[in-house]
Amino acid sequence: MFDIADELARWVEEGREFAVATVVAVGGSAPRGPGAALAVDSGGTVIGSVSGGCVEGAVYDLCVQALQDGESVLERFGYSDEDAFAVGLTCGGVLDIMITPVAAQAPVREVFRSALSAVASGEPRALARVVRGPAELLGSALLVHPDGSYEGSYGHGSAELDRTAAAEARAMLDGGRTGTLDLSEDGSNCPGGLTLLVESNVPPPRMIVFGAIDFAAALVRAGKFLGYHVTVCDARPVFATRARFPEADDLVVDWPHRYLRGTATDGRTVLCVLTHDAKFDIPLLEQALRLPVAFVGAMGSRRTHADRDRRLREVGLTEAELARLRSPIGLDLGARTPEETALSIAAEIVAARRGGTGAPLTGTRAPIHRDGGARDATDAAEAA
């Protein structure tokens, strides 16, 4: 739902009644993942998407019906071999979609209001909704804060369930994960009668680009397109200027290794080393390859890579640490221009994150959409 948060927040403030259809789970080759949403207001206005077009018409009708009935429903859409024109996914995947009406007086409306406000202000929150279970609980929601406190309730007599769900959702929020979890109705952690969809709103992951060169300017644009918060760092103030990098979120003039040592990184952070100068690269990569980040790549020729590898071994990096380095950075696209090179690097980042091979889909039998589990705040951008 957070992918359409801005427009939904406006609808809430205007007092509109609406229904939200949210992808709960996917199977096979489905076009969008958990958390993707479509909403329809009482006037018939529609925003968002759950399937890229395959089932939007049917989901629209379900939203209209939910507004009339005032009840949440869970629907499954999949490909029909018997009738190729039946409503379903021609790509062969399966989508489970939850439709929740948000009426003016519905208890879930205030939870939604708080969730949408948090998204607008960039505050981390997890929205945990019942998507499978007793009819009276379907669609009910908790909004969980980073400290474990929460707003909302699953209903009368559900205090233990509320506390357990909040604890589990907080753990998912800490990891920036969106996905489902199973609980029992009594609040025990044993899989039982309830499934919750937990949508985490977290700050965008970081991409730090070291080396203020022309290739970096193109990579900044690619990183922003993928949803990253992009920082450019270079020790040379004449190159690290706002005029050269107008789209960067942050510009830092500092020695790369010193900046990396003092800045925050996490398991989603991407580090791209474009300096290909040993006096910058070696102390930087010595640190980078020992950090629990998502991706470390370095630009340079194969000769540069061989020299870099030798120097890194001399400063004590292990085989396991060296194996984390993607060098020369990027996929083999035959890239020549800065923009083509940025595309090559961005493609490798996506492939590394999703477990892709980088091979052409034509002639391969690998699945197009891999079941990668939970999705985080950058997924919608990467799917594009």
LINWO-V678057 format. One line per field, one symbol per residue. psi: psi as a letter, one per 20 degrees, with the letter a starting at -180 (. if undefined). Layout:
psi=???
This chain:
psi=hiikgghhhggghijqqrpppppgqqqbmqhqaphqqqqpriijpqqaqijjhgjhghhghhggghhghkqqqpqpprpohhoijqpaoiijappppppoqnrhjphighggghghhgghjkppqpooqoipaqhiipiqqqoprhjirrqaqjrpjkghgggggggghghhghjkqpaqqprqhijqippdiqpppoopoqqqqqppopomrhhhghhgggghhijqoppppqiohhhmqhhhmhiqhqpporpghgghhirpraiipppoojhlphhggghghhggijqmrhpoqpqrrhgggggggghhhhjjqrghghiipopqqrqnikqgrhghghggghhhggghhikrhiqqhpiqjqqgoqnjcqqaiiggghh.
